[in-house]
Amino acid sequence: MTLAPEESLVKSRDRVKAYGEVFTPRHMVEQMIDVVAEDIESIDKTVLEPAAGDGNFLVAILERKLRTVGSTVEPELHAQESLFALASIYGVELLEDNHADAKAAMLETFLDFHRRLGTPCQANASLHRAAAFLIDANIVRGNTLTGLDPAGEELQLSWWTRSTETPGYVLREPFTLSSLREEGLFDFAVYESYAPCAIDKVYLEVRA
Ligand SMILES: C[S@@+](CC[C@H](N)C(=O)[O-])C[C@H]1O[C@@H](n2cnc3c(N)ncnc32)[C@H](O)[C@@H]1O
């Protein structure tokens, strides 16, 4: 197996034993994504990584979706569509350090795409704040098998639906990870709802 010089697949033997922590090398991640590329590269196709590690799959999937944004969307919609791409990618990770790495890698990948396009995305820009917010909401720390976070609470995610009335607007509907295993799927009704809002203002969390 050929690894890029900076790649290490194991952090420690203890972590391999306790958490099954072995990272998939980048070239293999790309090969695996190639198998489902047509599906996964579409901006709105939903993806959930149940054992996100340091985010290697999440980042590779985001890169593919951003490539689609860059090649198929008019420049004035790059910001909006890149945020919808981000909103379609979910991850769950058990370990604090891996979870932080995964979120940081997603944000960096997103910002890098916009820096190359010359889009303003400094820390206080709406685009940056919305991206960081979506990443925090979608890439959560907890146990996929139990559906619980480190405090023992139900892991909560949000479903992001495009508004059919106002282009660029999104409707946020929270649900628990556990509900995905139940017959009815998505326990949306249990949670407070949010008002539809422009996706680049999603961090304002306006309630319905
Ligand atoms: C085998 S690594 C895979 C990481 C990445 N998906 C990859 O292929 O490179 C397993 C990761 O899953 C995490 N993990 C193990 N059990 C988990 C669980 N029950 N819920 C969420 N994450 C878990 C570990 O902390 C570790 O980061």
The ligand as an SDF file (V2000), in Angstrom:
LIG
                    3D

 27 29  0  0  0  0  0  0  0  0999 V2000
  -11.8310    2.8680   11.8020 C   0  0  0  0  0  0  0  0  0  0  0  0
  -11.7950    4.6240   12.2440 S   0  0  0  0  0  0  0  0  0  0  0  0
  -12.4400    5.1920   10.7330 C   0  0  0  0  0  0  0  0  0  0  0  0
  -12.2770    6.6460   10.5320 C   0  0  0  0  0  0  0  0  0  0  0  0
  -12.6240    7.0580    9.1180 C   0  0  0  0  0  0  0  0  0  0  0  0
  -14.0140    6.7420    8.8300 N   0  0  0  0  0  0  0  0  0  0  0  0
  -11.7090    6.3610    8.1300 C   0  0  0  0  0  0  0  0  0  0  0  0
  -12.1810    5.4220    7.4610 O   0  0  0  0  0  0  0  0  0  0  0  0
  -10.5550    6.7440    8.0390 O   0  0  0  0  0  0  0  0  0  0  0  0
  -13.0280    4.5790   13.3490 C   0  0  0  0  0  0  0  0  0  0  0  0
  -13.4610    5.9240   13.9300 C   0  0  0  0  0  0  0  0  0  0  0  0
  -14.7400    5.6740   14.4480 O   0  0  0  0  0  0  0  0  0  0  0  0
  -14.8550    6.2030   15.7270 C   0  0  0  0  0  0  0  0  0  0  0  0
  -15.8390    5.3830   16.4220 N   0  0  0  0  0  0  0  0  0  0  0  0
  -15.6800    4.1380   16.9370 C   0  0  0  0  0  0  0  0  0  0  0  0
  -16.8240    3.6970   17.4820 N   0  0  0  0  0  0  0  0  0  0  0  0
  -17.7300    4.6870   17.2880 C   0  0  0  0  0  0  0  0  0  0  0  0
  -19.1080    4.8340   17.6280 C   0  0  0  0  0  0  0  0  0  0  0  0
  -19.7610    3.8640   18.2800 N   0  0  0  0  0  0  0  0  0  0  0  0
  -19.7380    5.9830   17.2830 N   0  0  0  0  0  0  0  0  0  0  0  0
  -19.0820    6.9620   16.6350 C   0  0  0  0  0  0  0  0  0  0  0  0
  -17.7710    6.8840   16.2850 N   0  0  0  0  0  0  0  0  0  0  0  0
  -17.1250    5.7580   16.6050 C   0  0  0  0  0  0  0  0  0  0  0  0
  -13.4770    6.1260   16.3160 C   0  0  0  0  0  0  0  0  0  0  0  0
  -13.2990    7.0680   17.3370 O   0  0  0  0  0  0  0  0  0  0  0  0
  -12.6090    6.4100   15.0820 C   0  0  0  0  0  0  0  0  0  0  0  0
  -12.3450    7.7850   14.9520 O   0  0  0  0  0  0  0  0  0  0  0  0
  1  2  1  0
  2  3  1  0
  2 10  1  0
  3  4  1  0
  4  5  1  0
  5  6  1  0
  5  7  1  0
  7  8  2  0
  7  9  1  0
 10 11  1  0
 11 12  1  0
 11 26  1  0
 12 13  1  0
 13 14  1  0
 13 24  1  0
 14 15  1  0
 14 23  1  0
 15 16  2  0
 16 17  1  0
 17 18  1  0
 17 23  2  0
 18 19  1  0
 18 20  2  0
 20 21  1  0
 21 22  2  0
 22 23  1  0
 24 25  1  0
 24 26  1  0
 26 27  1  0
M  CHG  2   2   1   9  -1
M  END
$$$$
